[in-house]
Amino acid sequence: ENIRLNLAITLEQLGEYGEAEQLFVELLSRHPDSIDHLAAYGHFLVTVERYAEARDRYETALDLALERGDLVKAAPVARSLSAMAFLLGEEEIGLCHSELAFRLTTNVDELVRHVKLLTASGRYTQARDFLQQSGRDLEGDPRLANRMALALYGLGDSTEATRYNSIATDVGLQDPQEKFEAEALGLVLDALDELVRAA
């Protein structure tokens, strides 16, 4: 069954949508309660822009994972529901599923993903508070320091934003996008500091 699921996913990636869907439907007819099959078919349905059907498959997969206490499978399904909701402009639903994905795993990657969504949607106070209440060492993890710097900048606290941004760059961000964000924020904060001094 895993070989057939992998084949369906590969066909989807190659753009062979008809054949891929036939395999997904066949797999689900044999295993209608398979979290993996439902989630993979949900992804396929997003790819072909059949969002209502995708939501149904993802929600079924999430419900099954939660009923079974399988948080390892539930978290990525919640993340997929979040991504799809944002794609459709359903920000509140997306944020709810994003927070659920974090709460199911409480790992740093999900925390960073959730706070990214909060800052991207202009919810800087929520982002700051979420980070502070996470119980994580914000100064020891450059990704968390980077997220805090962006939230604080959004709140107009350039002093603390500069401090956290320095921590993020000094400790060393690995992700190229996050490095770029930190460097860009550093330039903006330096320019603001120069304006304040000149005034």
VOPAGU-2260 file (C-alpha; in pm, 1 decimal, decimal comma):
REM VOPAGU-2260
SITE   aa  ch    i         X         Y         Z
SITE  GLU   A    0       0,0       0,0       0,0
SITE  ASN   A    1     286,8     240,0      73,1
SITE  ILE   A    2     424,5     177,6    -275,6
SITE  ARG   A    3      87,0     264,5    -429,9
SITE  LEU   A    4      57,8     575,8    -212,8
SITE  ASN   A    5     407,5     685,1    -315,8
SITE  LEU   A    6     318,7     620,1    -678,9
SITE  ALA   A    7       4,8     835,6    -647,5
SITE  ILE   A    8     208,4    1117,2    -491,0
SITE  THR   A    9     473,4    1088,8    -763,6
SITE  LEU   A   10     207,2    1099,1   -1035,3
SITE  GLU   A   11      62,2    1410,7    -872,2
SITE  GLN   A   12     405,4    1573,9    -872,1
SITE  LEU   A   13     448,7    1487,0   -1240,7
SITE  GLY   A   14     112,9    1645,4   -1323,6
SITE  GLU   A   15     -51,5    1314,3   -1411,1
SITE  TYR   A   16    -362,0    1410,8   -1216,8
SITE  GLY   A   17    -608,0    1161,0   -1363,0
SITE  GLU   A   18    -390,0     861,1   -1283,9
SITE  ALA   A   19    -297,1     999,6    -943,9
SITE  GLU   A   20    -659,7    1051,0    -846,6
SITE  GLN   A   21    -752,4     700,1    -957,3
SITE  LEU   A   22    -487,9     560,9    -722,1
SITE  PHE   A   23    -594,6     784,0    -432,4
SITE  VAL   A   24    -959,3     682,7    -474,5
SITE  GLU   A   25    -861,9     315,5    -499,4
SITE  LEU   A   26    -647,3     338,4    -185,7
SITE  LEU   A   27    -923,4     512,7      10,3
SITE  SER   A   28   -1182,9     261,3    -103,7
SITE  ARG   A   29    -970,5      -8,0      60,4
SITE  HIS   A   30    -863,8     197,4     362,3
SITE  PRO   A   31   -1119,7     477,0     418,3
SITE  ASP   A   32    -985,0     549,8     768,3
SITE  SER   A   33    -618,5     581,6     670,2
SITE  ILE   A   34    -489,9     915,2     798,7
SITE  ASP   A   35    -197,3     904,9     554,8
SITE  HIS   A   36    -418,7     833,6     252,5
SITE  LEU   A   37    -672,5    1100,1     348,6
SITE  ALA   A   38    -401,5    1361,8     404,5
SITE  ALA   A   39    -223,0    1277,1      79,4
SITE  TYR   A   40    -550,4    1293,0    -113,2
SITE  GLY   A   41    -626,5    1623,7      58,6
SITE  HIS   A   42    -294,5    1758,1     -68,8
SITE  PHE   A   43    -378,4    1634,6    -418,7
SITE  LEU   A   44    -716,9    1808,2    -404,0
SITE  VAL   A   45    -550,5    2136,9    -305,2
SITE  THR   A   46    -312,6    2096,7    -599,4
SITE  VAL   A   47    -606,0    2062,1    -840,0
SITE  GLU   A   48    -788,4    2347,9    -661,1
SITE  ARG   A   49   -1080,4    2141,7    -529,1
SITE  TYR   A   50   -1065,6    2309,2    -191,1
SITE  ALA   A   51   -1400,1    2202,9     -40,8
SITE  GLU   A   52   -1315,6    1838,4    -102,0
SITE  ALA   A   53    -961,9    1893,1      28,0
SITE  ARG   A   54   -1094,2    2046,2     348,4
SITE  ASP   A   55   -1325,8    1749,7     396,4
SITE  ARG   A   56   -1039,7    1499,1     357,9
SITE  TYR   A   57    -805,9    1696,3     582,6
SITE  GLU   A   58   -1072,1    1741,3     852,5
SITE  THR   A   59   -1154,0    1370,5     843,5
SITE  ALA   A   60    -782,8    1287,2     874,4
SITE  LEU   A   61    -743,9    1531,9    1163,3
SITE  ASP   A   62   -1048,3    1394,6    1345,2
SITE  LEU   A   63    -922,2    1037,9    1307,5
SITE  ALA   A   64    -573,0    1130,4    1426,9
SITE  LEU   A   65    -711,5    1309,5    1731,8
SITE  GLU   A   66    -950,7    1022,9    1811,7
SITE  ARG   A   67    -657,7     782,0    1798,5
SITE  GLY   A   68    -431,8    1011,4    1998,3
SITE  ASP   A   69    -184,9    1022,1    1708,4
SITE  LEU   A   70     -47,7    1371,4    1757,5
SITE  VAL   A   71     245,6    1304,5    1524,6
SITE  LYS   A   72       1,2    1270,1    1234,3
SITE  ALA   A   73    -248,7    1528,2    1360,5
SITE  ALA   A   74      -3,9    1821,0    1368,6
SITE  PRO   A   75      93,9    1818,0     997,8
SITE  VAL   A   76    -270,4    1777,8     897,3
SITE  ALA   A   77    -359,1    2082,7    1109,1
SITE  ARG   A   78     -69,8    2268,3     942,9
SITE  SER   A   79    -205,5    2169,3     599,0
SITE  LEU   A   80    -550,8    2299,7     694,6
SITE  SER   A   81    -385,4    2623,1     807,9
SITE  ALA   A   82    -195,2    2665,2     480,4
SITE  MET   A   83    -506,3    2598,5     274,9
SITE  ALA   A   84    -712,8    2845,5     478,3
SITE  PHE   A   85    -453,2    3118,3     421,5
SITE  LEU   A   86    -446,4    3033,1      51,9
SITE  LEU   A   87    -822,5    3090,7      44,9
SITE  GLY   A   88    -800,4    3415,5     244,9
SITE  GLU   A   89    -952,7    3260,3     557,3
SITE  GLU   A   90    -705,2    3414,6     798,9
SITE  GLU   A   91    -884,6    3338,3    1126,5
SITE  ILE   A   92    -938,3    2973,2    1036,9
SITE  GLY   A   93    -576,8    2950,5     924,7
SITE  LEU   A   94    -451,7    3093,4    1253,1
SITE  CYS   A   95    -668,7    2854,7    1455,0
SITE  HIS   A   96    -531,2    2551,5    1271,6
SITE  SER   A   97    -178,5    2691,7    1297,5
SITE  GLU   A   98    -208,1    2726,7    1674,6
SITE  LEU   A   99    -351,9    2376,0    1693,9
SITE  ALA   A  100     -52,4    2240,3    1499,7
SITE  PHE   A  101     178,3    2405,2    1753,6
SITE  ARG   A  102     -18,1    2289,8    2057,5
SITE  LEU   A  103     -22,4    1930,9    1932,2
SITE  THR   A  104     357,8    1914,2    1913,5
SITE  THR   A  105     491,3    2219,6    2100,9
SITE  ASN   A  106     811,0    2194,2    1897,9
SITE  VAL   A  107    1012,0    2500,3    1801,4
SITE  ASP   A  108     947,3    2459,1    1428,5
SITE  GLU   A  109     571,3    2481,0    1478,0
SITE  LEU   A  110     615,5    2774,3    1717,4
SITE  VAL   A  111     819,0    2961,1    1454,2
SITE  ARG   A  112     561,8    2881,0    1184,4
SITE  HIS   A  113     275,3    3003,9    1397,6
SITE  VAL   A  114     447,4    3325,7    1501,0
SITE  LYS   A  115     541,7    3391,4    1137,3
SITE  LEU   A  116     172,8    3379,1    1049,0
SITE  LEU   A  117      84,5    3609,3    1337,1
SITE  THR   A  118     340,6    3871,4    1234,2
SITE  ALA   A  119     255,4    3836,2     864,4
SITE  SER   A  120    -107,2    3911,2     948,8
SITE  GLY   A  121     -13,2    4215,4    1159,9
SITE  ARG   A  122     -88,6    4054,8    1495,6
SITE  TYR   A  123     230,6    4178,3    1660,6
SITE  THR   A  124     100,8    4183,9    2017,8
SITE  GLN   A  125     -23,6    3825,8    1984,7
SITE  ALA   A  126     308,9    3721,0    1833,5
SITE  ARG   A  127     506,9    3881,4    2116,7
SITE  ASP   A  128     278,9    3737,8    2384,0
SITE  PHE   A  129     277,8    3392,9    2224,1
SITE  LEU   A  130     657,0    3387,8    2221,1
SITE  GLN   A  131     683,5    3512,8    2578,5
SITE  GLN   A  132     431,6    3256,7    2702,2
SITE  SER   A  133     590,6    2968,1    2512,8
SITE  GLY   A  134     841,5    2903,9    2790,2
SITE  ARG   A  135    1122,1    2890,2    2533,4
SITE  ASP   A  136    1461,5    3056,5    2560,5
SITE  LEU   A  137    1400,6    3342,9    2319,0
SITE  GLU   A  138    1759,9    3459,9    2341,0
SITE  GLY   A  139    1911,8    3113,5    2293,1
SITE  ASP   A  140    1737,6    3024,6    1967,6
SITE  PRO   A  141    1811,0    3263,0    1678,8
SITE  ARG   A  142    1482,6    3179,8    1503,3
SITE  LEU   A  143    1281,8    3278,5    1810,4
SITE  ALA   A  144    1491,6    3592,0    1861,2
SITE  ASN   A  145    1429,0    3679,7    1494,9
SITE  ARG   A  146    1052,4    3635,3    1535,9
SITE  MET   A  147    1056,0    3844,8    1855,5
SITE  ALA   A  148    1252,9    4120,1    1680,7
SITE  LEU   A  149     994,5    4136,8    1401,9
SITE  ALA   A  150     703,4    4142,4    1646,4
SITE  LEU   A  151     863,7    4416,8    1853,8
SITE  TYR   A  152     943,3    4620,6    1544,3
SITE  GLY   A  153     578,0    4589,6    1443,1
SITE  LEU   A  154     483,1    4722,8    1786,3
SITE  GLY   A  155     716,4    5020,9    1744,8
SITE  ASP   A  156     970,4    4911,5    2005,6
SITE  SER   A  157    1286,1    4966,3    1803,1
SITE  THR   A  158    1518,4    4938,5    2103,8
SITE  GLU   A  159    1410,3    4586,2    2196,5
SITE  ALA   A  160    1370,1    4493,4    1830,9
SITE  THR   A  161    1735,4    4591,6    1775,9
SITE  ARG   A  162    1844,6    4386,9    2076,1
SITE  TYR   A  163    1661,5    4072,5    1964,0
SITE  ASN   A  164    1769,6    4120,3    1603,3
SITE  SER   A  165    2133,5    4139,2    1718,2
SITE  ILE   A  166    2086,0    3817,8    1914,5
SITE  ALA   A  167    1937,7    3647,4    1607,9
SITE  THR   A  168    2223,8    3752,6    1382,1
SITE  ASP   A  169    2496,0    3691,2    1642,3
SITE  VAL   A  170    2377,1    3341,6    1736,8
SITE  GLY   A  171    2344,8    3258,0    1369,2
SITE  LEU   A  172    2033,8    3202,8    1162,6
SITE  GLN   A  173    2058,0    2912,1     918,8
SITE  ASP   A  174    1754,4    2965,6     698,3
SITE  PRO   A  175    1833,1    3201,8     405,4
SITE  GLN   A  176    1490,1    3368,5     425,6
SITE  GLU   A  177    1528,4    3433,2     797,5
SITE  LYS   A  178    1883,7    3565,7     743,1
SITE  PHE   A  179    1748,9    3803,5     480,6
SITE  GLU   A  180    1468,8    3919,5     712,3
SITE  ALA   A  181    1715,5    3981,6     995,3
SITE  GLU   A  182    1956,7    4171,9     769,6
SITE  ALA   A  183    1674,7    4381,5     622,3
SITE  LEU   A  184    1534,0    4455,4     967,2
SITE  GLY   A  185    1883,4    4550,1    1085,0
SITE  LEU   A  186    1915,2    4802,2     800,4
SITE  VAL   A  187    1574,7    4951,5     878,8
SITE  LEU   A  188    1651,9    4974,2    1249,7
SITE  ASP   A  189    1990,7    5135,7    1178,5
SITE  ALA   A  190    1823,4    5391,9     951,3
SITE  LEU   A  191    1562,8    5468,8    1219,3
SITE  ASP   A  192    1837,6    5510,9    1476,7
SITE  GLU   A  193    2020,1    5756,2    1249,0
SITE  LEU   A  194    1699,8    5955,2    1196,4
SITE  VAL   A  195    1642,8    5977,3    1569,3
SITE  ARG   A  196    1997,8    6094,0    1629,8
SITE  ALA   A  197    1977,0    6354,4    1353,0
SITE  ALA   A  198    1651,3    6497,9    1489,3
